[in-house]
Amino acid sequence: MAIVEQQRSAGPRLTIGIVGGGQLALMLCEAAQELNLDTVVLCEYANDPAARVATKVLLGTATDFDALQLLSSQVDVVTFDHEQVDLNQIRSLLESGVVLHPGLSTLEAATDKATMRNLFADAGFPLPAFTVIDEGEDDLTITRDVMQLIAGVGLPLIVKPARGGYDGRGVFVETTTEAAIERVQLLSKNGRVLIEAALELEAELAVLVARDEAGNCVVYPPVETTQVDGMCREVVVPCSLDEDLLEEAQLLAVDVAQVLESVGILAVELFIVDGMAVICEVAARPHNSGHWTIEGTSASQFENHLRAVAGLALAEVEVMADAIVMVNIVGNAEGEDPAEFVSDHHLPGLHLYGKTARPARKLGHLTLLGTDVATVRSAAWQAVTDLHGGLA
């Protein structure tokens, strides 16, 4: 599905700077090679996944302003493989003339859950019932606000800091009024806190939207995701849900991208509740839910992210199989490296990131294509189990 809003105006860029050297940066660098783009990656460590494929590597953290300035001086545009950035530093870079995608307003929403919720509520988007608690709020106000939300939606409540956390980290499910109040009081000492209703989910979806500076969008098909301990473990294409609902999800994702004026890939994660799509959160970068697009589409999320930030025409997307399943490869309890078990398997959709193995760490992913979802899913999970040394 492609939605064209305006004509393109931006010219091409040749060198892409990437803040962060993880697996997303790795796959961005691989896609950049296919597009004849150079990459300069700001890595925290010399053995980060992207370091082995980038055109050039700079060492430094995402909040080291000197390193950010050095990176910016060597590239045409800066983008990101994560959101753990200092927005004041980003603002300073933009004020000095650095071209940076996604921009500040998009990053503000993507890095701060309270900002995102308030912005989307103002836009009229479907959201869980929520309340934002300001940093340092007094105990009486916190108690009042928590109890008001509970009176409206009941228990349990979802409590999370507005900033930080991913893959379910930093998310607390509180089942009593006392525990919810205590949690909010504790978290609010260090920043704003988002509290919201716990929803009865029928499914979880993700929709990727590639948007360029002129507002042109290419939308990927919605995918069904499965989370384990807050981490995405499986992505299935196509979704098993009603076609009208899936179209609604795509249109909602495009509206979100336009409101945020995002440039690059925007991942919109959705809850399906009572047959309707409700926004969970967004990520202004390539996303785990889109790794299947490397083998599963004619233009991956990484290609279209680079095209958007570099000012190149977005590529239309064709799905390459009737059934596609992606499974994350996560470190097993024994800390074994899945690379040790690869030799006996021919898996063209296997991506290992070269990260040090440890329990519960994302180490890679596998994408398989076929004609029947059940068959492809079974084959994918069997292969991943084999890559865990036969351990489930």
C-alpha positions in Angstrom: 0.0 0.0 0.0 1.5 3.3 -1.0 0.1 6.7 -0.1 1.6 9.7 -1.9 0.9 13.1 -0.2 3.2 15.5 -2.0 6.0 15.8 -4.6 9.6 15.2 -3.5 11.9 18.1 -3.2 15.0 16.9 -1.4 18.2 16.0 -3.3 20.3 12.9 -2.7 23.0 12.6 0.0 26.0 10.4 -0.2 27.3 9.8 3.3 25.1 8.7 6.2 26.1 9.1 9.8 24.5 6.6 12.3 24.4 7.2 16.0 24.8 3.8 17.6 26.5 0.6 16.5 24.0 -2.1 17.3 22.2 -4.6 15.0 20.0 -1.9 13.5 23.1 0.1 12.5 24.6 -3.1 11.1 21.6 -3.8 8.8 21.5 -0.1 7.8 25.2 -0.3 6.8 24.5 -3.5 4.8 21.6 -1.8 3.0 23.7 1.3 2.4 26.2 -0.8 0.5 23.5 -1.8 -1.9 22.5 1.8 -2.4 26.2 3.0 -2.9 26.0 5.1 0.2 28.9 5.5 2.6 28.3 5.2 6.3 30.1 6.6 9.3 29.0 5.0 12.6 29.4 6.3 16.1 30.0 3.1 18.1 30.4 2.9 21.8 32.8 -0.1 21.4 35.1 -1.2 18.6 33.4 -4.6 18.5 29.9 -3.3 18.1 27.9 -5.1 15.3 28.0 -2.3 12.9 31.8 -1.7 13.2 32.6 -4.6 10.9 30.6 -3.3 8.0 30.6 0.5 8.2 32.6 2.6 5.8 34.2 4.4 8.8 33.8 4.0 12.6 34.1 6.6 15.3 34.2 5.6 18.9 32.1 7.5 21.4 28.7 7.4 23.2 25.4 8.8 21.9 25.5 11.5 24.5 29.2 12.5 23.9 28.6 15.9 22.3 32.1 16.2 21.0 31.7 12.8 19.3 28.4 13.8 17.8 29.9 17.0 16.4 32.8 15.0 14.9 30.3 12.6 13.3 28.2 15.4 12.0 31.2 17.1 10.4 32.0 14.0 8.3 28.5 13.2 6.9 25.7 14.6 4.9 22.9 13.5 7.3 22.7 11.9 10.7 20.3 9.2 11.7 20.0 6.8 14.7 19.8 3.1 15.6 18.3 3.9 19.0 16.5 6.7 20.9 18.9 7.0 23.9 19.9 10.5 23.0 20.1 13.9 24.8 17.5 16.2 23.1 19.3 19.3 24.2 22.4 18.1 22.3 20.2 17.2 19.3 18.7 20.8 19.4 22.3 22.2 19.4 23.3 20.2 16.4 20.3 21.3 14.5 20.9 24.9 15.4 24.4 24.6 14.1 23.1 23.4 10.7 23.4 19.7 11.0 20.9 17.7 8.8 19.4 15.2 11.1 16.6 12.7 10.5 14.3 12.0 12.3 14.1 15.6 13.5 13.7 17.0 17.0 9.9 17.0 17.2 9.8 13.3 16.1 12.5 12.4 18.6 10.7 14.2 21.4 7.7 12.0 20.9 9.7 8.8 20.4 11.9 9.3 23.4 9.3 10.5 25.9 6.1 8.5 26.4 4.3 11.3 28.2 5.0 13.7 25.3 3.8 11.1 22.8 0.6 10.3 24.7 -0.3 14.0 25.1 0.5 14.8 21.4 -1.6 11.8 20.2 -4.5 12.7 22.5 -4.5 16.2 21.1 -4.6 14.7 17.6 -7.6 12.5 18.5 -5.8 9.2 18.0 -7.1 6.1 19.9 -5.1 5.5 23.1 -5.4 3.7 26.4 -6.9 5.8 29.1 -3.9 7.5 30.8 -2.6 10.2 33.2 0.8 11.9 33.2 2.4 12.6 36.6 4.9 15.4 36.6 8.4 15.1 38.1 8.5 15.9 41.8 4.7 16.0 42.2 3.6 15.9 45.8 2.2 12.8 47.4 -1.4 14.1 47.8 -1.6 15.0 44.1 -0.2 11.6 43.1 -2.6 9.8 45.3 -5.6 11.8 43.9 -4.5 11.2 40.2 -3.9 7.5 40.6 -7.2 6.9 42.4 -9.1 8.9 39.7 -7.6 6.8 37.0 -8.4 3.6 38.9 -12.0 4.8 39.4 -12.3 5.1 35.7 -10.5 2.0 34.4 -10.0 -0.3 37.4 -6.9 -2.4 38.2 -4.3 -3.4 37.3 -2.5 -0.2 36.2 0.5 0.1 33.9 3.1 2.4 35.4 6.3 3.4 33.5 8.8 6.3 33.4 8.2 8.7 30.6 11.8 8.3 29.4 14.0 5.2 29.0 13.3 1.5 28.9 12.7 -0.8 26.0 11.7 -4.4 25.4 9.4 -4.3 28.4 12.1 -2.9 30.7 10.9 -0.2 33.1 7.2 -1.2 32.7 5.4 -2.1 36.0 2.0 -3.8 36.3 0.5 -2.8 39.6 -2.4 -4.8 40.9 -3.3 -2.8 44.0 -4.0 0.9 44.6 -1.3 1.1 47.3 1.3 -0.5 45.1 0.5 1.8 42.1 0.7 4.9 44.3 4.0 3.8 45.9 5.5 3.0 42.4 4.5 6.4 41.0 5.8 8.2 44.0 9.2 6.5 43.6 9.5 6.9 39.9 8.4 10.6 39.9 11.4 11.6 41.9 13.5 11.1 38.7 11.1 12.3 35.9 7.6 12.3 34.6 5.6 9.1 34.9 2.9 7.7 32.6 0.1 5.6 34.2 -2.5 4.0 32.0 -5.1 1.3 31.8 -4.2 -2.3 31.4 -6.0 -3.5 28.3 -7.4 -7.0 27.4 -5.5 -7.6 24.1 -6.9 -9.6 21.2 -3.7 -9.1 19.2 -0.6 -6.9 18.8 0.3 -5.4 15.5 3.0 -3.2 14.1 2.9 -1.0 11.0 6.0 0.5 9.4 5.7 3.8 7.5 8.6 5.1 5.4 8.1 8.9 5.0 10.4 11.4 3.3 10.9 15.1 3.9 8.2 16.1 1.4 5.6 13.9 3.2 5.4 11.0 0.7 4.8 7.7 2.4 5.2 4.1 1.6 3.4 1.7 4.1 4.4 -1.8 4.8 1.7 -4.4 5.5 0.6 -4.8 9.2 2.3 -7.6 10.9 1.2 -9.6 13.9 3.7 -9.7 16.8 4.2 -11.9 19.8 5.9 -10.6 22.9 7.7 -12.7 25.5 8.8 -11.0 28.7 8.2 -7.7 27.0 10.5 -8.6 24.0 9.3 -9.3 20.5 9.9 -12.9 19.8 7.9 -13.6 16.6 6.5 -11.7 13.7 3.9 -13.2 11.3 2.9 -12.0 7.8 0.1 -11.9 6.8 -2.0 -11.0 9.8 -4.9 -13.2 10.5 -7.2 -10.3 11.3 -10.1 -8.7 9.4 -9.0 -6.8 6.3 -10.9 -3.7 7.2 -9.1 -3.6 10.6 -5.8 -3.9 8.9 -6.6 -1.1 6.5 -7.6 1.0 9.5 -4.3 0.2 11.1 -2.3 1.3 8.1 -4.3 4.6 7.7 -3.7 5.3 11.4 0.0 4.7 11.1 0.2 7.1 8.2 -1.7 9.7 10.1 0.8 9.3 13.0 3.8 9.7 10.7 2.3 12.9 9.2 1.5 14.4 12.6 5.1 13.6 13.8 6.5 14.8 10.4 8.8 11.8 10.7 11.6 11.2 8.1 12.7 7.7 7.7 11.0 4.6 9.1 8.4 5.1 11.8 7.2 1.9 13.5 3.7 2.2 15.0 2.9 -0.5 17.5 -0.8 -1.2 18.0 -3.0 -3.1 20.5 -6.2 -4.6 19.1 -8.9 -4.1 21.7 -12.6 -4.9 21.1 -11.9 -5.1 17.4 -10.2 -1.7 17.2 -6.6 -0.5 16.9 -5.2 1.4 19.8 -1.7 3.0 19.8 0.8 1.4 22.1 4.0 3.4 21.1 6.2 4.5 18.3 9.8 4.1 17.3 11.4 6.6 14.9 13.9 4.2 13.4 14.0 0.7 11.8 12.3 -1.7 14.2 12.4 -5.3 15.2 9.0 -5.9 13.8 10.4 -5.0 10.3 13.4 -7.4 10.1 11.3 -9.7 7.9 11.3 -7.1 5.2 14.9 -8.0 4.3 14.0 -11.3 2.7 10.2 -10.8 2.6 9.8 -7.6 0.5 11.3 -6.0 -2.5 12.6 -3.1 -0.5 13.5 -3.6 3.2 12.8 -1.2 6.0 16.5 -0.4 6.1 16.6 0.5 2.4 13.6 2.8 2.7 14.9 4.4 5.9 18.1 5.3 4.1 16.3 6.5 1.0 14.1 8.8 3.1 16.9 10.3 5.2 19.2 10.6 2.1 16.7 12.3 -0.1 16.3 9.4 -2.5 12.9 8.3 -3.9 11.1 5.8 -1.7 10.9 2.3 -3.1 7.5 0.7 -3.5 7.1 -2.5 -1.5 6.1 -5.9 -2.8 5.7 -8.9 -0.4 7.6 -11.8 -1.7 5.7 -14.8 -0.3 2.3 -16.0 0.9 3.6 -16.7 4.4 6.5 -15.1 6.3 7.7 -15.7 9.8 10.5 -14.0 11.7 11.7 -15.3 15.0 14.3 -13.5 17.2 17.2 -15.5 18.4 17.7 -14.8 22.1 20.5 -16.0 24.3 19.7 -19.2 26.2 20.1 -19.8 29.9 23.5 -21.4 29.3 24.9 -18.3 27.5 25.8 -20.4 24.4 26.6 -18.6 21.1 24.2 -19.7 18.3 27.0 -19.3 15.8 28.4 -22.5 17.2 25.4 -24.4 15.8 25.1 -22.8 12.4 27.3 -25.1 10.4 24.7 -27.9 10.0 22.0 -25.6 8.7 21.4 -23.8 5.4 19.4 -20.8 6.4 19.5 -17.9 3.9 17.3 -15.8 6.2 19.6 -16.2 9.2 21.1 -13.0 10.6 23.5 -13.3 13.6 24.6 -9.9 14.9 28.0 -10.9 16.2 27.1 -9.8 19.8 28.6 -11.6 22.8 26.2 -14.3 23.9 24.4 -14.0 27.2 21.0 -15.1 28.5 18.0 -13.1 27.2 20.1 -11.0 24.9 19.0 -10.5 21.2 21.7 -12.2 19.2 20.1 -12.5 15.8 16.9 -13.3 13.9 15.7 -15.8 11.4 13.2 -15.2 8.6 11.6 -18.0 6.6 9.3 -17.7 3.6 6.7 -20.2 2.3 3.1 -20.8 1.3 1.5 -21.6 4.7 1.9 -19.8 8.0 1.6 -22.9 10.2 4.2 -24.8 8.2 6.6 -21.8 8.1 6.2 -21.0 11.8 6.9 -24.6 12.7 10.1 -24.7 10.6 11.3 -21.3 11.9 10.9 -22.3 15.6 12.6 -25.7 15.0 15.5 -23.9 13.3 15.8 -21.5 16.2 15.6 -24.3 18.7 18.5 -25.9 16.9 20.5 -22.7 17.0 20.1 -22.8 20.8 21.9 -26.1 20.9 18.6 -28.0 20.9 17.4 -26.0 23.9 13.9 -24.5 23.6 
